Amino acid sequence: IRGSDVGKKATSSRKGGGDKKRTGGGAAAVGAASAAGYDATQTQVETFARCLSEVEALRESNLDRLRASLGVDMLPPVICDPNVRSLLDPRVRAVCDAFPLQAEEVVGRFGLGSDEF
């Protein structure tokens, strides 16, 4: 998960969407999960989909707050392009810098690793 992904809609390149293996880890995995709803009985695909939805909601929320902060109705589709980073408003840079860490936190709450995104 990179800062340049903030302005992009979340998609998955994960293969094997029909995989119905159950997530494991028992009580330790459940204990490490957040109240966001990680459930050890969900399939890996269901867990991944819920996590992806939360990351997308986080991205949208960040962009909504940024639009309000900047007083604009629209932002370019890709706002965190590293090639123009030095030209960005400090508020935009802050959102771009914070998103990967925030997304990693969401991913971790679901018992997943960022390598799965």
Phi, psi and omega per residue, in radians:
I1 nan 2.124 -3.070
R2 -2.047 2.754 3.084
G3 -1.065 -0.532 3.140
S4 -1.199 -0.149 3.132
D5 -1.512 -0.099 -3.051
V6 -1.034 -0.781 -3.086
G7 -1.442 -0.014 -3.097
K8 -1.783 2.548 3.063
K9 -1.222 2.390 -3.109
A10 -1.211 2.299 3.038
T11 -2.400 2.907 -3.123
S12 -2.124 2.468 3.022
S13 -1.863 0.212 -3.097
R14 -1.137 2.332 -3.121
K15 -1.639 2.838 3.053
G16 1.318 0.781 -3.106
G17 -0.992 -0.316 -3.126
G18 -1.557 0.061 -3.115
D19 -1.095 2.111 -3.097
K20 -1.957 0.404 3.078
K21 -1.102 2.547 3.098
R22 -1.451 2.547 3.072
T23 -1.281 2.564 -3.073
G24 -1.972 -2.829 3.070
G25 1.870 -0.232 3.081
G26 0.976 -2.552 -3.068
A27 -1.094 -0.592 -3.134
A28 -1.109 -0.758 3.140
A29 -1.171 -0.713 3.134
V30 -1.164 -0.711 3.132
G31 -1.125 -0.576 -3.134
A32 -1.377 -0.300 -3.113
A33 -1.377 2.747 -3.109
S34 -1.545 3.086 3.050
A35 -1.256 0.008 3.139
A36 -1.141 -0.173 3.013
G37 1.964 0.310 3.056
Y38 -1.076 2.305 -3.090
D39 -2.309 2.113 -3.080
A40 -1.111 -0.220 3.136
T41 -1.588 -0.112 3.109
Q42 -1.288 2.637 3.028
T43 -1.251 2.831 3.116
Q44 -1.054 -0.650 -3.135
V45 -1.159 -0.745 3.115
E46 -1.110 -0.747 3.124
T47 -1.098 -0.802 3.129
F48 -1.058 -0.763 -3.132
A49 -1.114 -0.740 3.115
R50 -1.135 -0.716 3.119
C51 -1.114 -0.800 3.130
L52 -1.049 -0.691 3.101
S53 -1.098 -0.713 3.122
E54 -1.185 -0.672 3.102
V55 -1.131 -0.723 3.119
E56 -1.135 -0.701 3.100
A57 -1.116 -0.678 3.085
L58 -1.085 -0.797 3.135
R59 -1.052 -0.812 3.127
E60 -1.099 -0.728 3.127
S61 -1.100 -0.770 3.105
N62 -1.062 -0.757 -3.134
L63 -1.179 -0.659 3.088
D64 -1.073 -0.808 3.122
R65 -1.130 -0.656 3.123
L66 -1.159 -0.759 3.096
R67 -1.035 -0.758 3.132
A68 -1.127 -0.750 -3.139
S69 -1.099 -0.673 -3.131
L70 -1.485 -0.224 -3.120
G71 1.212 0.648 3.125
V72 -2.162 2.726 3.118
D73 -1.556 -0.494 -3.080
M74 -2.366 2.658 3.031
L75 -2.159 2.729 3.073
P76 -1.064 2.726 -3.113
P77 -1.034 -0.628 3.117
V78 -2.124 1.898 -3.072
I79 -1.781 -0.199 -3.040
C80 -1.953 0.619 3.127
D81 -1.135 2.084 -3.112
P82 -1.091 -0.362 -3.139
N83 -1.248 -0.341 3.142
V84 -2.117 0.240 -3.071
R85 -0.901 -0.763 -3.083
S86 -1.144 -0.339 -3.140
L87 -1.558 -0.189 -3.039
L88 -1.318 2.590 3.006
D89 -1.021 2.492 -3.138
P90 -0.978 -0.546 3.112
R91 -1.177 -0.643 3.107
V92 -1.193 -0.786 3.116
R93 -1.040 -0.694 3.141
A94 -1.085 -0.750 3.114
V95 -1.137 -0.758 3.136
C96 -1.089 -0.663 -3.139
D97 -1.284 -0.631 -3.051
A98 -1.385 -0.554 -3.018
F99 -0.990 -0.841 -3.110
P100 -1.015 -0.685 3.125
L101 -1.178 -0.725 3.115
Q102 -1.125 -0.742 -3.140
A103 -1.151 -0.694 3.093
E104 -1.042 -0.678 3.124
E105 -1.111 -0.775 3.109
V106 -1.076 -0.824 -3.124
V107 -1.031 -0.760 3.127
G108 -1.101 -0.627 3.118
R109 -1.100 -0.425 3.133
F110 -1.626 0.112 3.119
G111 1.281 0.368 3.141
L112 -1.904 2.931 3.083
G113 -1.949 2.708 -3.120
S114 -1.121 -0.378 3.100
D115 -1.148 -0.268 3.122
E116 -1.513 -0.018 3.121
F117 -1.948 nan nan
